[in-house]
Amino acid sequence: MNRTTITKTLTLVGFTAFAGLLCGTAAHAAGTDVYARGGVIYSVDGDRTVRLTEDQVNSQPSLSPDGTRITYVHNNTVWVMKANGAGKHQVSDRTGTAPVWSPDGTTITYTAESCTGAPGTFRVGTRGGTTSEPMSPTACRDQAAPQVGYITDIPGEDTPAL
């Protein structure tokens, strides 16, 4: 991937996250909507609304491309859950915001403090328990970023795969 492609991709991701903030935090896929209100994430399918989170520290939900999972910000870290609210687990290893699914649903990019102290873009897998990969700024790709969030629960062997 060349520098122009990376720049365009990161710019698009930034605009997508910004547009989500301007328009409210909602996502839509095949008849299902997810949204955050008062720190709680809900799903709506037709006339049925379901509360998906128990506490009030959640925001920025985003449905996976296949509509089976949701990424969201929980207490300033990035999490994933099944579309029915089950299997909640942290995936980011630092505080972050604006989670966006990759087109194939295998990774999530998000914004967090980079090695320069300015906002950067990171990529992480959807199972959790892995280190986030710095994507930008390019100067941070081979440096450890400041770790300010912590994994609280790593899915183990007995946790069903998402």
N, C-alpha and C positions, 0 to 999 in steps of 0.2 A: 504494500500500500504506500503510495507516495505522499509527500507532505501536503499537497493540495487536497487530496482526498480526505486525509485525516482532518485538516482544518475545516473543510466543508461539513464533514460528519459531526465534529464537535460543535460547530456553529449551529447546525440543525438540531442537535440534542439540546443545546442551550436555549434556542428559540422555542423548542417543544416544551421544555420545562417552564420557561417564562410564560408561554401562552397558557399553560395549565394553571399557573398562579393567577393570571389575570382573569381567567374564565371560571375560577373555582376549581376545586380538586375533584374531578370526576373522570371516569373512564367508561368506555362502552364496548361491548362485544356481543354479537349475535343475540340481541334481546335482553342482555344483562347489563346493568349500569352499576358502578361502584362509586361511592362518594364519601367524603368526610364532612361531618357537621358536629361542631362542639367537641372536637377531638375524638369522635367515634366514627368508625368506618361501617358503612351500610352497603348492602347490595339490593337492587331492585330488579325484579323480573316480572314484567307486566304490572299487576296490582299488588304484588307481594313484596314487602320490604323486610329485610332481615338484618338485624344488628350483628356484625361480625367480630367486633372487639369489645372487651369487657371494661377497659379503663378509658380515660379521656386524654390520652397523650399521643394520638395518632393523626396522621395527615398524609396527603399526597398519594392516594391509592392509584395503582395502575394495573390493569388486567394484562396478563401474559397474552402473546399473540394467539394462542389457541383457546383463551378464555378460561383455563382451568386453575390458574393461580393468580395471586395478587401480590405485588410488591408495594410497600408503603413505608413511611417513616414512623417509627415507634420510639418515643422518648429520645429523639434526635439521632437514632441509628436506623439503618435500612434492614427491613424484615421481609419475609415471604410467608404467605399462608395459602392454603387451598382456597378456591373460590367459595367454598361453603363455610370458611372460617376455621377449619381444622388445621393442625400441623404448623402452627405459628412458630417461626424460628428466625433468629438474627442471622444476617448474612454479611453485613459490613463489620470491619474490625476497627472502625473509627466513626466519629459522628459524621453524618452526611445528610444530604437533602436531594430532592429532585430525581428519584430513581426512575430509570427508563429501561425497558426490556430490549434485548437484542432481537432482531427479526426472527431468529430461530428459537428464542426463549431459553437459551442455555446460559446466558450471562445477563448481568444488570450493570449499567453504568450509573454513577451518581456523582454529585459534587461534594467535595470536602476540602479541608485545608491541605495544601500541598507542601512540599519540602521548602518552598520559597516563603511560606506563610500566607500566600495568596490562594484564592480558590483554585482547585484543580479538578480534573476528571479522573475517576477511578473505575475499574471494572472488577467484578467479583462473580463467582459462580452462585448458583441458586440454592445449594444445599447448606452453605454455611461452614464455618470451621476452617476457612482458607484465608490467606492474606490477600488483601485487595491489591490489584495491579495498577500502578500509576500510568495513566494514558497521556495526560498533559498537566503542566507544561512538560515539554520534551526533556528539559534539564533534570526532571525528577524521575525519569524512567529507570535509572540505575541507582537511585538513592532511596533510602528508607524514609517514608513520610512520618510526620509526627503522629504517634498513636494516642488518640484521645478518647476513643470508644473501646469497649471491651465486649467480647463474645460472652454472653451470659448463659447460653444453652446451645451446645453443639449436638445436632441430631446424631444419635448413636445407631448401632446395628438394629436395635429394636424399634426405631422410628421408621414408619412407613415412608417410602420414597414418594416424592411429590410428582 
